[in-house]
Amino acid sequence: MKLSDGKKEIELIECKTFYSRFKGFMFEKNIDNALLFDKCNSIHTFFMKCNIDVIMCDNNNIILFYYKNLPNNKIIWPKKGVRKVFETPSGYFDIGIGKKMIIK
């Protein structure tokens, strides 16, 4: 799968198992793909080795919340209306609230 903003795209991995959802990007030094957490509305960045961008969307992939360059040891508490969370390398997309993410 790929994640796109209509201009750029990146390899997308869906985290489906308990372990993959729990681990996410923890302990990763070089992030070169994006992660999808379906049916998710909160995340943490404990044990992260580098900053990430967090894109929180509704069921239609419309961006409701966007956190740029989120450092380690942060918590994003549950957000109303959020159904999908994408974690991407910091600064990869130039997007904003209300835009639509595309899954190919």
C-alpha positions in Angstrom: 0.0 0.0 0.0 1.0 3.6 -0.5 0.0 6.8 1.4 -0.3 9.9 -0.7 -1.3 13.6 -0.4 -1.9 13.9 -4.1 1.7 15.1 -4.7 4.0 12.7 -2.9 3.6 9.1 -1.8 5.2 6.8 0.7 5.1 3.1 1.4 2.3 2.4 4.0 2.2 -0.5 6.4 -1.0 -1.3 8.2 -0.5 -2.2 11.9 -3.1 -5.0 12.5 -1.7 -7.2 15.3 -1.4 -6.3 18.9 2.4 -6.3 18.7 2.6 -4.2 15.5 0.2 -1.6 17.0 2.0 -1.5 20.3 5.5 -1.2 18.7 4.8 1.2 15.9 8.1 3.1 15.3 9.5 2.4 18.8 13.3 1.9 18.7 13.5 2.7 15.0 16.4 5.0 14.0 15.6 5.5 10.3 12.0 5.8 9.3 11.4 5.4 5.5 7.7 4.4 5.5 4.4 5.3 7.0 2.2 3.3 9.4 -1.6 3.1 9.5 -3.4 2.4 12.7 -7.1 1.8 11.8 -9.8 2.2 14.5 -7.4 4.3 16.5 -7.8 7.8 18.0 -4.7 8.3 20.2 -1.0 7.5 20.2 2.1 7.8 22.3 5.8 8.3 21.3 7.5 6.6 24.2 10.8 4.9 23.2 10.9 6.7 19.9 14.4 7.4 18.5 13.4 10.2 16.1 10.5 12.7 15.6 7.5 11.8 13.5 4.5 13.5 12.0 1.1 12.2 13.1 -1.9 12.6 10.8 -5.3 11.9 12.4 -8.2 11.3 10.0 -11.9 10.4 10.0 -13.3 7.3 8.1 -13.0 9.3 4.8 -9.3 10.1 5.3 -10.0 13.8 5.9 -7.4 15.2 8.2 -8.9 16.3 11.5 -5.6 16.8 13.5 -2.0 17.1 12.3 1.1 17.0 14.6 4.3 18.0 12.9 7.7 16.9 14.2 6.3 15.2 17.3 9.2 14.3 19.7 9.5 11.2 21.9 7.7 10.8 25.2 4.5 12.5 24.2 0.9 11.4 24.4 -1.9 12.4 22.0 -5.0 11.7 24.0 -8.2 10.4 22.2 -9.6 12.8 19.7 -13.3 12.9 18.8 -14.1 11.8 15.3 -10.7 10.3 14.6 -10.8 6.8 13.2 -7.4 6.4 11.5 -3.9 7.5 12.5 -1.0 7.7 10.1 2.5 8.0 11.4 5.1 9.4 8.9 8.7 10.5 8.8 8.9 14.1 10.1 8.4 16.7 7.4 7.5 14.2 4.6 4.1 15.7 3.7 3.2 19.4 3.4 -0.5 19.1 4.4 -3.1 20.6 6.7 -6.4 20.2 8.4 -9.3 19.4 6.1 -7.2 17.9 3.3 -7.7 14.3 2.2 -5.1 11.5 2.4 -5.2 8.9 -0.3 -4.5 5.2 0.3 -3.5 3.4 -2.9 
